[in-house]
Amino acid sequence: MKKLISKLYIAWLIITVGLFSACTPDSFELEGKDVTVDDLVEGIAFSITHDSENPNIVYLKSLMPSSYQVCWQHPQGRSQEREVTLQMPFEGEYEVTFGVQTRGGIVYGNPATFTIDSFCADFVNDDLWTYLTGGVNNEKVWIFDNGSYGYAAGEMTYADPSTTVEWNNWSANWDPGVGHTADDAIWESTMTFGLKGGANVTVYNSSSKETASGTFMLNTSNHTITFTDCELLHTPSWSDRSTNWSRDLKLLELDENHMRIGVMRDNSEGPWWLIWNFVSKEYADNYVPEDKPDPEPALPDGWEDMVSEVVTSKIKWTMSADVPFDWANLDGSLMNNFTAGNYPDWATPVSGLDQLSMTLDSKTMTYEFAMPDGTTASGTYTLDEKGIYTFSGNVPSYHIGGGDIMFGADGNNQLRILSIESAAGNVMGMWVGARSAEKDEYQAYHFIPNAGGGTSQPEATSIAVDNSKLVWGHLETDKNNFRIELYNMYGETASASPIDPASIVFDYSMELTFTISGLTGDAATKEYNAGLMCTADGWWPAYSGTSDVKVKGNGTYTIKMKPEAAYNGVIVFVIDIFDMFSDIADLDAVNVTIDSLKIL
């Protein structure tokens, strides 16, 4: 058995060490006297001075012994250096709070103030100030990006905190698209930044109907932004996902037209970057989409052979009785991902669709359609390099579902290949579509190949499993489960997987059989619930069973699962035996094998 150290524990340890070290002294031999709030006063513990030539430059300096790690809170953010230089462009009264690390934690003194008497334009001449505000004596309105302006896919993006997330140096780990925050009322929200007599910001949230006004400070060196008396515009229902919506927020991208600001999620879901996406209202109001060609289905290499040389040149494609139809986008992606038995009432398939067939002979380039009512049609066809079938005669129409859902070709007597389903090198099915004359979409039909005519019932495909790479044990230290890991993009199997995660392509069923042996202690006799966790590439569908099978002692067990939508690869694929781990007397004696994995 492979003994693992939980990655979650490592992450927790790193975060804990980081927090502890953020404001800890270089020397742990602190002064003997405890420091109190009364000790940390200006002129004794620290100093605030203005530059003699430019009073808008302010110097903060610690007067404490060098053994103390200092912590500043100032108008431009937080700092830990003993000496800090502030460039303050706007007149006004500002606060500085000085603190030091002691044996009992950080002690802060009472806020001290300093005054700026005049405006210094030199400090806001940076392009970032102009991009954000429109420049001195101007203001600029920003709105949520709704995915229609050529930048982000929607109002929010996720980024992994274990990777680099810095100014113009980051990547999304998930871009869920418009509407992810599930609040349709946010789209009239605005955030207005201005440089009229100061750095002012007004935030109007159209969801809560609330307006907040305050000031902001842009740190062009550290690429952070701080709000005072208001918060970064965000979906109100997401407020509890972070405790900081205003101070030292990460500016990740900013130009004349778009902006991205990162907020760290710190609730019970765990640390993760929430990237909020904005565009300027002026840009949005005047945006004209680039004239791009329609997206097209991406077919796999060698697709021509897949649809013409399965066994012989003559292939009978039979409509799937389980998942016969759907609708598809222009790129071939299915809109609904219907699965067997899960069609809505308005789209219930009619019976007998496994008698609807399309027989194609790639040698003679002839076709024959056969409908369940006995109607047939035949002729010749062509297949171009884009996967478009063009038929010489009419393709019969046939009622296949709901009140008026019909099978048939488009107005040009064409059907286009939208996708090909394959696993372990075997063709499992093909989706073809008739292009709508009214919408940018296809009516999509699902066919199963039967070379030479054969049965219409497809056989399950067996997926190869390398048991030498299988991982099991106490893989989540905050839970008492025994986990068997076939693939986890966040776990050890990400780099050495027992399966090819891209091969888990199915929309009807999965059957997984495993054997566990060497159980000792109470684990050898007690009964436990076991569940499959199977999350598709793209995070949906995601199945998480709680009692897929009962495990009682050493033996062989089978889990069966029918998905709620089609799977096209997996990112998490594990079996959890719940509450078993602490009952195992000898973990090293346990052995697990995957005996079979079949998909249909």
N, C-alpha and C positions, 0 to 999 in steps of 0.2 A: 504494500500500500504506500502511496505517496503521502508523506506527511507535509502538510501545508501550513504556512502562517497566513492567517486571514489577511487579505489585502485591506479590508475595512479597518482592521486593527492597526495595520501599518499606517494607513492614512490618518487615523485618529492620533497615533503617536506623533506623526510629523506635525500635524496641526497643533497638538498640545505643546510640543517643544517650541514650535514657531511662536505661539502666543506667549509662552513664558520668556522666550529670549527677546521678544520685540522691544521690551523696555527693561532689560536687566543689565546690571553693571558689567563692564569688562572685568573688573576685579570683584570677587565675592566677599572680600574683606571690607564690609561697610564700616562707616564710622560708628564708634561706640554709642554715641548719643542718638536716640530716636529723633526723627525729623517730624515736626508737627506743622500744621497749616500756618501757624503764626511765624514759623521760621522762614517761610517761603515768600518773602516780601521783596518788592522792587528796591534796589539799592543795597540789599544785603545778600540775597540769594541769586539775583539776576539783575540785569540792567537793560533798559530800553533807550536807545539813543538815535538821533536823526543824523543823517549825513550832513556835513557842514556846507557842502555845495548844493546838494539836492535833498531838501528835507523830506521828499516823498520816498526816499530810501531810508529804511528803518533797520537798525541792527539789534538783534536780540542776543544776549550773551549770558551764559551761566557763570555765576561767581562761586558755585559750590566746588568742593574738592573734586578732583578728577576721578576719584573712586566711585562717584555717584553717576548712574545713568540718568540722563535728564529726558523729560518728555514735555514738548511744547504743544499747546493748542493755540493757533493764531489765525488771523483772517484768511490765510491762504492754505490752511490745512493743518496737518500734524507733522512734527519733526522730532528727531532724537539727537540731532547734532548739538554740540555745546554752543555753537555760534550759528545763527540763522540770519540771512539777509532777506528782507521783504521789500518788494517794489510795489508801492501803493499808488495807483493812478488817481484815485478819487478822494476828494475832501470828505471829512467826516471823523467821527470818534470811533475807535476800534478797541477791541479787547484782546488781551493776551493772558493765557493761564499757563503757569509754570509748575512742573511737578518733577519729583525724583522717585526712583525705585528704592524702597526700604525693605527691611526684613518682613514687614507686615503687608507689603504691596506698594502700589504707587500712591504717593501722597501729593495732592495738588494744593497750591495756595489759592488765595482769593484772586479773582481776575484783576489785572491791572489795565489801565487804559492809556492810549496815546491818541493824538489828534493830528490829522492831515488837513492843512489849511488851503491847499490849492490843487487844481487838476494838473496832472502830468500826462500829456498826450503820448509821449514817447513810450509809455509802458503798455499802451493798448494798440500799438501800430502793428503788432504781430498779425499775420494772416488769419490765425485762428479766431482772434477777437472779431475781425471783420466778417469772417464766415458766419460766426455765431450771431452777431448783432446787426450786421449791415454797416458797421463803422460808427465813429463818434457822431453824436447827435442824431442817430438813427435807431430804429428797432426792427426786429425781424421775427416773424411768426413761424413756428414749427408745429407740425401735426404728425400723428402716427402714420407710419408707412403701412399702407394696406396691401402691399405686394404688387401694385400695378405700375410702379414708377421706375422699374429697371434696377433697383437696388436689392432690398431684402425681400424675403418671401411673405412677410407679414409683420405684425407689430412687435414680435418678440422672437429671440433666438437663444439657444442654449450653448454654453461653452464649458468644457471640462476644466476644472481648476487644477488638475494635475498637469496640464499643458501650459504653454506660454500664452498668456492673455494680456497683451500690452498694446500700446498705441501702434496701429498699422501692422501688428504682428500677432495674429490670432486666427483661429479657424473654428467654425461652428461644428459641434458634434451632433446637433439636431436643429433643423430649420423647419418647424412644424407647419408654417404657412399661416395665412390670414385667418383671424378668428380664433386662434388657439387659446386666448385668454377668456373666451366665452362671454364676452360682453358686447353686444351689438350697439350699445349706446355710446361707446367711446369715440366714435369716428368724427364727432364735431369738436372734440377736445383740442385745445391750443396751448402752446407754451411760447410766450413772447419775451425775448431778450432785448434789452435796449441799453444804449450808452447816452442817455439824456440826463446830464447832471449826476451821473453815477451809474453803477452796474446794476440795473434793475431787472426784475423778472416777474412776470404775471402768469400764473398757471390756472387755466380754466378747464375743469373736468366736466365734460358733458354728461357723464354717467351719474355723478353725484350732484351735478348742478352747482358745484362749489367753485369759488374763485379765491385764490390765495396770491398775495403780493409780497415780494421780499427783494433781497439782493442776492447777487451771486459773485463768486470769485473764480476766475479761470486761471489755472496754473499751467502755463504753456511749457514749462520745463518738465514737470512730472506728468503732464497730460491728465489732470484731474479737474473736476468741477465741484464746487461746494455751494449749497444753497443756504440762505439764512431766512427764517420766517416762512419758508414754504418747502415743498419737496418736489423731486423730479416727477414729471407727469407719468402716471402709470395706472393700470386698471385697478379701481378701488378694492375689488375683491381679492387682489393679490397682495394687499398691504401687509398681511401677517406672514408673508414668506421671507421678509427681511426686516431687520431692526434698524437698518440705515438706508434711508432714501434721500439723504441730503448732503452728507459730508464725504469729501475725498472720493467721489464716484469716478470710476475709470472712463475717461474719454478714449474710445477705441478707434473711431473714425469720424472725421469732420471735414467737409469741404463746403463749397457754396450751396450745394443742393441737398446733401444728406448728412445724417449724424447718427452715431451709435454710442450708447452709454451703458456701461456694465454695472450691475448691482449684484452683490454677493447674497445668494440665498443662504440663510442661516437658521431656518426653522428645523423641525423634526425630520424633514426629508433629507437633510444633510447639505453640506456646502456645494454650491454649484453657481456658475455665473449665469445670471439672467440679463441678456443683452436687449435693451429697448431701442427700437429702430424708429427714426424720424426722418421726414423730408421737410424742406421749407414749403410753406403754403404757396408762395409765389411760384416755385418750381412745379408743384402739383397742379396748380390752376392752369399753367401754361404747357403742361407736359403733353407731348404728342408722341405716342409709341412709335418706335422704329418699325418701318415696314419690313417685317420678317416673313419668310415663307412659313407655311403651316408646319407644325411639328409632324414627324412621321414615325411610325412604329420602327423600333430597332430590332431587327431579326438577327438570330445568332449566325455565326459563321457556319457555312455549309447547309443553310436552311433549305436550299433547293433539293439537295439529296434527301433531306429529312422528309419532305412532302412528296417525294416521287420514287424513292428506292428503299422503302422500308423492308420489303421482302421481294416483291416483284414490281414491275413497272405499273401494274394495275392495282389501285388501292381503293377500297370502299370505305369512305368516311361516313360514319353513322352519328347522327346527332345524339349527344349525351342525354340520357333519360334523367339523370340526376341534376345536372347543371346545364340546361340546354341553351340559355340565352342570358344576355345582360346588355348594358349599353357601355360604350367605350369612348374615351377622349381621342383626339386626333393622333396622340402618340401611342395609341394602342392600349393604354392602361384602362382597366375596367372601372366603371363608376360605382357600382354597388357591391361587387364581390359577393354575389349571391352564392349560397352553398346548398347542398342537398337538403331538402325539407325546410329551408329557411326563406323561401320566397314570400313576399307580402301577398295579401289576398288579391290585390289589384293586378298582380302579375303571376298568379298561380299557373304553372305549366299544364297543358292538356296532357292526357294519357297517350301512350303509344308513340312517343317521339323517337324511340329507338328504331322505329320503322321508317324514319325519314333519313335518306342517305344521298350521298354525292359520290359517285364512282368516277375516278379519274385515271386515265391510262396515259402515262407520260411518254410512252413509246409512239402511240398513234395520235396523241393529243386529242383524244375524244373524251366525252363526258356523258354521264347519264344521271339524272335526278329521279328519285323515286319517293313519292309522298305516301303517308300511311293510308290515304283513301284510294290508292291504286293509280293516281296520276303519275305519269312519267314524262320526261323530256330528254332529248339527246342531241348531240351535235359535236362541234369541235371547239377547242378553247386555246387561248394563249396565256402564258404566265410571264410577266415582265420582271425586270431586275428589282422592282420595288415590292414584289409579292402581290401584284394585282392580277387576278383571274378575269379574263374577258371572254364571255361565252357567245357563240355564234347565233344561238336562238334564245328564246325567252326562257327564263328560269321560273319554274312554277312558284306561285304564292301559296302559303299554307298557314292556317291559324295555329299558333303554337302556345299562346298563353293569354291570360287575362281576358278583357273584353275585345281588344283589337290588336294584339301583338302578333305580327305576321312574320313568317320567313319569306325572304325573297332577295333578289339582287337589287342594285340601285338603278337609277334611270339610264345609266350607260351599260346596263346588263353586266355589271362587274361586282365581284366580291374581293375584298382585300385581306390578305393575311395580316392579322394584328399581333399575334404572338404564337409561339410554339412551346408546348409544355414537354419537357424532357427531364429524365432523371437517370443517372448512371448510364448515359449514352442511349437510352431507350426513348422513343417518341411516345408520349402519353396522350397527347391531344393537340388540337389546333383551334384557335379562335379566328374566325373570318368575319368581316364586317361589311355591311352595306352603308355607304356614306349618305347621311341625311341631306336632303335638299334644303332644309329649313334651319338646321343648327350645325354647329361645328362639332359633330359627334357621329358615331357609328351605331347602328343596331348590330349587336355582336352575337354570333352563333358559335356554339361549342361542338366540335366534332371529334370523334374518337377513331383512330385508324384501325382498319382490319384488312391487312394485305391479302389480296386474292379473294376477298369476300368474307370470311370467317365470322365469328361470333361478335355481337355488339357489346359484350361485357368485358371491359378491360381487366387485365390482371394486375395485382398489386406489384409494385417494384420494391425489390430488396435493396436496402442501403448498406454499403460496406461499413463495418465498425472495426477499428483497430483497438482491441482491448488492452494492448500494451500501453496505450496513451490515456486510458480511462483514469479519471481522478475521483476519489471518494474520501469521505471522512467528515470532520467537524469544520466545514468550510465557511460557515457563518458563525463566528464566535459569540454573537449576541443572541443566538437561538440554540435550542437543544435538539437540533435536527441532524440526522445523518444524510448527507447529500451525495448523490452520484452525478458527476458532471460529465456530460458528453461534449458540450461546447458552451463557453461563456466568454463573450468578447471582453469582459472585465476580469476574467480569471486566468488561471494557469493554462487552460486549454486554448486560450486565444492564439498562442504561438505554436502549440502542438496538439491539434485537435484529433480525437478518435474518429470524427466524421468530417466530411466535407459539408460545411454549413450551407453552402449554396445549392446542394443537392436535395435539400428538404423542400421540395416543391409539390404541393398537394392541395386539393380542395374538397376531398371527400372523407378520407379517414387516415388514421395512423395507428399502427399496432406495434408495440414495443415489448419484448420479452427479455427479462433479466434474471440472473441467478445470483443469490447471495449466500455465502457459506462462511463458516468460522465464527458465527455469532456465539458469544459466551455470556454468562451472567443472566440477568433478567431478560436481556434482549433475545435469548435463545428460546424463551417460552411465552413471553407476552405478545399481544397483538397490537399492531400499530397501523394507523392510516398512512398511506403513501400517495403522493400526488405528483403529477407531471407539471413542470413549468416550461412552457414553450412560447417564446416571444419572437414574432416574425421580424425580418429585416425591415426597418422602417417603424418599428414599435407597435404596429397593429397589423393583424390581430395579436392579442396576447392572452394565452390560456394559462391559468394557475389553479390546478386541481387540488382539492383538500382531502379527497378520499377516493381516488381512482382505483385503488386496490388495497386489500388488507394484507399486511405482511405479518406472518406469525412463524418465527423461527427460520432456519436455513431452508432454502427451497427456490423454486422457479416461479416467477410471477409475471403476469401480462397486464399491460395497461393499454386500453383502447381509447382513442379520442377522435371526435368529429369536430372540425373547426367551424367557427362562426363566419369565417371568410377565408379566402385563398391565401395560403402561405407560399412565399417565393423566397426561400432562404430563412435562416434563423440567426439571432444574435445571442439568445439565451436558451439553453436546452438542457434541463437537469431534472432529476428525480429527487424529491425530498421524502424521507421517512421521518415522520414528525415525532418529536419527543423521545427518540430512541437513543441518542448518543450517550447520555449519562448512564444508561443501563448496560452498555457494552463493557464487559470486564477486561477484555484484551483486544484493543483496537487493531494491533498488529496482526492478529490472526484472521481478520476479516478479509474476504476476497469477493470481488464482484466482477461479473462478466455480462455483456450484452449479447444475448443469444440470437436475437433477430430484430430487425427494424424494417418495417414495411410501410409504404405509403401508397395511397390510391387517390 
